[in-house]
Amino acid sequence: MAKKLSLTDANWIREWHAAGGITQTLLSEVFGTSVGLISLIVNRKIWNTDFQAICQCKQCIKTRRAAYYVANREEIKARSARYYSANADLVLAYQKSYQKKNWEHVRTYSSAWRAENKDKKKASDSAWKKENPMALRVHNQNRRARKRANGGALSNGIYRALFAAQNGKCACGCKQPLGESFHLDHIMPISLGGTNTDDNVQLLRSSCNLQKGGKHPVTFMQERGFLL
């Protein structure tokens, strides 16, 4: 546990720091306490009248941090949003690493949160589905493949990649624009043992995909007049 400081110590810390040339890290070493407490003293986040009541045990620190968050919620959210925006890749990599290392804890916590916040979870899911229609399609295709145990998982950017590769045209040979209601089709249907992988999917117009259904790709193309 870090050393408890007196009011006199706090005054000396402020004076020495104001004089310049002494870092907060050095002050923490001199007084045998944490850099965090030194920072609070220097920036007068802890006032002389209540300083002697400050305890440095873990529970007290946790309580003060919680109180600080409540009092500065909007400022903290704005600061966090700026950081996430500037370091999106770094944050995502950290989150994935943490979830992989602590998957049991994450799963337990997530299940408990969903059980206690059903309405909030439902609203959040609805908003996400509305804002991410392509990602939702990928999610549904992956879920369908898992249920059939075909193996594989589609990447989140597969729709954009296929749309660009096909120049926005249907892949079945009709050479028509995909339009807005195009479908993601498994070239070899999952029902026939096809895998749910990026190399086994294509984009078809909705009408073409409905005609194809669960047919073998060779059979479907021969029905459309192509000699395969």
Steps between C-alpha positions, in 0.01 A plus 500: 500500500633846411606728782240741641616857475446788739369843417856634538624244246235616254604864536868412448411297189313793347776747580780279366310420184413867443869592536572285194758233425337228712279252316194333648677164467792622710263647759320165526833329571604760757173483693444126449156528339339457158543731201121516481473652847782745424311608187183558702691712750687703239185571299306577821243228440542427871448805722680577826181476706432138408851373421561326831195282442641358174587131524707315238365148546364328187135523608525873572671563167227303323229699680660834409539398137134402485397833650724686255342316208149589614595865540682519164311247291452714186858626498635146535273371222610778266868435578454127445318558171787716374754235600304216336462703182873571481605144595224280357732221378695492826183488710349223286818292521508538879132406534548186290808402698323554833192304393717211382696486827194547724223336297341324798477823700373692197234238426379492862493880525322539164235240590432671833479842336257380232278338766487824700461735203265323259329817374829685453650198319196476271518869413875478441462196273224670298711813452804295394299296249359816346843664469688188382285306250799342323665388824164358609483288185849366568403424861190309390692302240766407757233394749324288238829327411578431867161335547573270206861449617634567150798693630642837409405860571453793264707813552317821590613679183400225258202691354710802406777280358261298284308807382827655383629176343171451309481868399154516652367235258324170569738200492261254332566620144197723450730807510235703678577752777460352847266773618435567869336168595779267387568173683816333624498153342707195588630375166490143626192509726548431869221242469722309254807517723643833387719687745419839650821664378581809295607291200160328482275806479385741233245779463184432297193706423219394732297350212799299374582368846139395559511305171827336600383403849686190620591375153846383407678790323561297182133396482385860549728641229402225254133589557586855400653387171867485593692189387714388792 
